């Protein structure tokens, strides 16, 4: 294969983002996550675009700083009409910047929580969240020299700008290519911030914008992002890693194109903003025994009960956060037995092949042995 894919000689776009994909799940409210809850004060609310706002946060009533890694997210717990809704939102700030942490939220027409945040939350208000979590991160080394490509669609820019800025600040010899696709010019998130970062880190950072609906005077890229264009436009300079986040169709096409070009799966990382749904899941109608090998505990998962629910009910301290398949906090490894797992979720193909599952959206189809806990 050509030394695939790194620096950009031309630039491209992507299908119109359809965020927010997070839909209610029948699991919500049935499991009380064990992750500690924190109260965070909203210091500032910034209008990024007509549909997107950034919420700058600081801990309140807690002496612990809000520590996080680039690419991680917060799980907000928002109470409305007696129901606690859980949503994950990526940090859009870099922990290496020295600035207060922030999350950026796109208001979705049918997004219950995103509408609430946009319409009801202002500077001085308080949000409740669990501690930061997520594995869509990057390990930095000041002595390392590499090129990393970040491909963002719509609000998928939020974890990627955090990752890219952290890479540039903590690896002074590394380079980043950040490609941002949006529907139209007014919906370009962080446009001024990205321009400032590009000037600060020139020539190590290249930022290019693509629009599905460009204005007549648009000098960037016009057209939809697909895998073929990705391969065409990301020249043949070697890239050490690819981080992709955006609408599902965009990510699927980009990842398929990279795989077809011979890029090893372990060089491609993705973050999905869609949560597992029981609507299309064949949930087992029989009970099964789940053995946790590390402790020797055995529990019975009743029909319709997730592995997480069964474990917590039996007093096993299983970690969890969003309970919707979006954060990976409840990932466990299966050594035997079969499960049915709701889709979509944040597990990678490599993790699935290795036997990992998400306890919050997995149902025992046969007796199981779980390696940990």
C-alpha positions in Angstrom: 0.0 0.0 0.0 1.2 3.6 -0.4 2.5 5.0 2.8 -0.9 6.0 3.4 -2.4 9.0 4.4 -1.3 12.0 6.2 -0.8 15.4 4.9 -3.5 17.1 3.0 -3.1 18.4 -0.5 -6.8 19.2 -1.0 -9.7 19.2 1.2 -13.1 17.7 1.5 -16.6 17.7 3.1 -19.0 15.3 4.7 -22.7 14.5 4.7 -24.9 16.8 6.8 -24.5 15.8 10.5 -27.6 14.5 12.2 -26.7 15.0 15.8 -28.0 14.3 18.3 -28.3 10.5 17.9 -28.7 9.9 21.6 -32.2 8.4 22.1 -34.0 7.3 25.3 -33.3 3.7 26.4 -35.4 1.4 28.4 -32.4 0.9 30.7 -32.4 4.5 32.0 -33.4 4.8 35.6 -33.1 1.1 36.3 -29.5 1.1 37.3 -27.9 3.5 39.7 -24.3 4.1 38.5 -21.7 3.7 41.1 -19.6 6.5 39.8 -19.3 9.5 42.2 -21.4 12.5 41.5 -20.0 16.0 41.3 -21.6 19.4 41.3 -20.2 21.8 38.6 -20.8 25.5 38.4 -21.3 26.9 34.9 -18.8 29.8 34.8 -19.6 31.0 31.3 -21.9 30.1 28.3 -20.4 30.8 24.9 -22.5 30.7 21.7 -20.2 29.0 19.2 -22.8 28.7 16.3 -26.6 29.2 16.1 -27.0 25.6 17.2 -24.0 25.0 19.4 -23.0 26.3 22.9 -20.0 25.8 25.1 -20.4 25.5 28.9 -17.3 26.5 30.9 -17.2 24.6 34.2 -15.6 24.6 37.6 -16.2 22.3 40.7 -18.4 23.7 43.4 -18.6 22.3 47.0 -15.7 20.0 46.2 -12.0 20.6 46.9 -11.0 18.2 44.1 -10.1 19.7 40.7 -11.9 18.5 37.7 -9.2 16.4 36.2 -9.6 14.8 32.8 -7.7 13.6 29.8 -8.0 15.0 26.3 -10.8 13.1 24.5 -12.7 12.1 27.6 -16.2 13.2 28.4 -18.6 14.1 31.2 -21.7 12.2 31.9 -24.3 14.7 32.9 -27.3 13.7 35.1 -30.1 16.1 34.4 -33.4 15.8 36.3 -36.5 16.8 34.5 -40.1 16.0 35.5 -38.9 13.5 38.0 -36.7 11.6 35.6 -32.9 11.6 35.6 -31.5 11.7 32.1 -27.9 10.7 31.5 -25.9 12.2 28.6 -22.2 12.1 27.7 -20.6 15.3 26.4 -17.0 15.4 25.3 -14.6 18.0 26.8 -13.8 20.5 24.1 -10.9 22.1 26.0 -7.4 20.7 26.3 -6.1 19.9 29.8 -2.7 21.1 28.6 -4.1 24.6 28.0 -4.4 25.7 31.6 -8.0 26.9 31.0 -11.1 25.8 32.8 -12.7 22.7 31.4 -15.6 23.0 29.1 -18.1 20.9 27.1 -19.7 21.9 23.9 -23.3 20.9 23.1 -25.2 21.0 19.8 -29.0 21.7 20.3 -30.8 18.9 18.6 -34.5 19.4 17.6 -35.5 16.2 19.4 -32.7 16.2 22.0 -34.4 16.4 25.4 -31.2 17.2 27.3 -29.5 19.3 24.7 -32.6 21.5 24.4 -32.7 21.8 28.2 -29.1 22.9 28.4 -29.5 25.5 25.7 -32.8 26.9 27.0 -32.5 26.6 30.8 -28.8 26.6 31.8 -26.9 29.9 32.2 -23.8 31.2 33.9 -24.1 30.6 37.6 -26.2 27.5 37.3 -25.1 24.1 38.6 -24.8 20.8 36.7 -24.5 17.3 38.2 -22.1 14.9 36.6 -20.0 11.8 37.2 -16.3 11.9 37.1 -14.7 12.2 33.6 -14.4 8.9 31.7 -13.8 7.5 28.3 -11.0 5.9 26.4 -10.9 8.0 23.3 -7.6 9.5 24.4 -4.0 10.0 23.3 -0.8 9.2 25.2 1.8 11.9 24.6 5.6 11.8 24.9 7.6 15.0 24.6 10.4 13.2 22.8 8.1 11.7 20.2 7.8 13.0 16.6 4.8 11.9 14.6 1.9 13.1 12.4 -1.7 12.5 13.5 -4.7 13.1 11.4 -8.0 14.2 12.9 -11.2 14.0 10.9 -14.3 15.7 12.4 -17.8 15.9 11.2 -20.0 18.5 12.8 -20.0 18.5 16.6 -17.5 15.6 16.3 -14.9 18.3 16.5 -15.4 18.5 20.3 -13.1 15.7 21.4 -10.8 16.1 18.4 -9.9 19.7 19.1 -9.0 18.7 22.6 -6.8 15.9 21.4 -5.1 17.9 18.7 -4.3 20.8 21.0 -3.0 18.5 23.6 -0.8 16.7 21.1 0.7 20.0 19.9 1.3 21.4 23.4 2.8 18.2 24.8 4.7 16.9 21.8 6.7 19.9 20.4 8.0 17.8 17.5 4.7 16.3 16.3 2.3 17.6 13.6 -1.5 17.5 13.4 -3.9 17.7 10.4 -7.4 18.7 11.5 -10.2 18.4 8.9 -13.5 19.8 9.8 -16.7 19.2 7.9 -19.9 21.1 8.5 -23.2 21.8 6.7 -22.8 25.5 6.2 -20.4 28.3 7.1 -22.3 29.6 10.1 -22.2 26.1 11.6 -18.4 25.9 11.7 -17.6 25.2 15.4 -14.5 26.9 16.9 -13.7 28.7 13.7 -11.8 31.5 15.4 -10.2 29.3 18.0 -8.9 26.9 15.3 -7.5 29.8 13.4 -5.7 31.0 16.5 -4.3 27.5 17.1 -3.1 27.2 13.5 -1.2 30.5 13.8 0.2 29.6 17.2 1.5 26.2 16.1 2.3 26.9 12.4 3.6 25.0 10.6 2.9 22.0 12.8 -0.9 22.4 12.6 -2.9 22.4 9.4 -6.7 23.1 9.7 -9.0 22.9 6.7 -12.8 23.3 6.6 -15.3 21.7 4.2 -18.9 22.7 3.7 -21.8 20.7 2.3 -23.6 24.0 1.4 -20.8 26.5 0.7 -21.5 30.1 -0.1 -20.6 31.5 -3.5 -17.3 33.1 -2.2 -16.2 29.9 -0.3 -12.5 29.2 -0.8 -12.5 25.9 1.1 -13.7 22.5 0.1 -17.2 21.9 -1.3 -18.8 18.4 -1.5 -19.6 15.4 0.6 -17.0 13.4 2.4 -16.6 9.8 1.4 -13.9 7.2 1.7 -12.6 7.6 -1.9 -12.1 11.3 -1.5 -10.4 10.8 1.8 -7.8 8.6 0.2 -7.4 11.0 -2.7 -7.0 14.1 -0.6 -4.8 12.8 2.2 -1.6 12.5 0.1 1.0 9.8 0.7 2.9 11.3 3.6 3.0 8.7 6.4 0.5 9.2 9.2 1.0 7.5 12.6 -2.6 7.6 13.7 -6.1 8.6 12.7 -8.8 9.9 15.0 -12.3 10.1 13.5 -15.5 11.5 15.1 -18.7 12.6 13.5 -21.9 11.2 11.9 -22.0 7.4 11.7 -22.2 7.3 7.9 -19.1 9.5 7.6 -17.1 7.5 10.1 -18.0 4.2 8.5 -17.0 5.3 5.1 -13.7 6.9 6.2 -12.7 3.9 8.3 -13.6 1.5 5.4 -11.5 3.5 3.0 -8.5 3.5 5.4 -8.8 -0.3 5.9 -9.0 -0.8 2.2 -5.8 1.2 1.8 -4.0 -1.1 4.2 -4.1 1.1 7.3 -3.8 -1.2 10.3 -6.9 -1.1 12.6 -4.8 -0.2 15.6 -3.9 3.1 13.9 -7.5 4.2 13.6 -9.5 5.4 16.6 -13.2 6.4 16.5 -15.7 8.0 18.9 -19.4 7.4 18.3 -22.1 9.8 19.5 -24.8 7.2 19.2 -26.1 5.2 22.2 -27.2 1.6 22.3 -31.0 1.1 21.9 -33.1 -1.9 23.0 -35.5 -1.2 20.2 -33.7 -3.5 17.7 -32.2 -5.9 20.2 -33.3 -9.5 20.6 -33.3 -9.6 24.4 -33.1 -13.1 25.7 -36.3 -14.3 27.4 -34.6 -16.8 29.7 -32.3 -16.6 32.8 -28.6 -17.3 32.7 -25.8 -17.6 35.3 -23.0 -15.1 35.2 -19.8 -16.0 37.0 -17.3 -13.3 37.9 -14.0 -15.2 37.9 -11.9 -12.8 39.9 -14.2 -13.0 43.0 -15.8 -16.4 42.2 -19.3 -14.7 42.6 -22.2 -16.2 40.7 -25.3 -14.2 39.9 -28.4 -15.0 38.0 -29.3 -12.6 35.2 -33.1 -12.6 34.8 -34.9 -12.2 31.5 -34.5 -8.6 30.3 -31.8 -7.8 32.9 -28.4 -6.5 31.7 -25.2 -8.0 33.1 -24.6 -4.6 34.9 -28.1 -4.7 36.5 -27.6 -8.3 37.6 -24.2 -7.6 39.1 -25.3 -4.5 41.0 -28.4 -6.2 42.3 -26.2 -8.9 43.8 -23.9 -6.4 45.4 -21.0 -6.6 43.0 -19.4 -3.2 42.7 -19.3 -3.0 38.9 -18.1 0.3 37.4 -20.4 2.2 35.2 -21.2 5.8 34.1 -23.6 6.6 31.2 -25.4 3.1 31.3 -26.1 3.6 27.6 -23.1 2.0 25.8 -21.5 5.3 25.1 -18.6 5.6 27.5 -16.9 2.2 28.0 -16.7 2.6 31.8 -18.5 -0.8 32.3 -16.3 -2.8 29.8 -15.6 -6.3 31.0 -14.0 -9.4 29.3 -16.0 -12.5 28.6 -14.0 -15.8 28.7 -16.9 -18.1 27.8 -20.6 -18.0 26.9 -22.7 -15.9 24.6 -24.3 -12.5 25.0 -26.6 -10.2 23.0 -25.3 -6.6 23.0 -27.4 -3.6 22.0 -26.1 -1.4 19.2 -24.6 1.0 18.5 -22.1 1.2 21.2 -18.5 2.4 21.7 -16.7 -0.9 21.5 -14.2 -1.2 18.7 -14.0 -4.2 16.4 -10.7 -5.2 18.0 -12.2 -5.2 21.5 -15.2 -7.3 20.4 -12.8 -9.8 18.8 -10.9 -10.0 22.1 -14.0 -10.9 24.0 -14.9 -7.6 25.6 -18.5 -6.4 26.2 -20.3 -3.6 27.8 -22.1 -4.8 30.9 -24.7 -2.0 30.7 -26.1 -3.0 27.3 -25.3 -6.8 27.2 -27.7 -9.6 28.0 -26.6 -13.1 28.9 -27.8 -15.5 26.2 -26.1 -18.5 27.8 -24.2 -19.0 31.1 -21.2 -16.6 31.1 -17.8 -16.3 32.7 -16.5 -12.8 33.1 -12.8 -12.5 33.6 -12.7 -9.6 36.0 -14.5 -8.6 39.2 
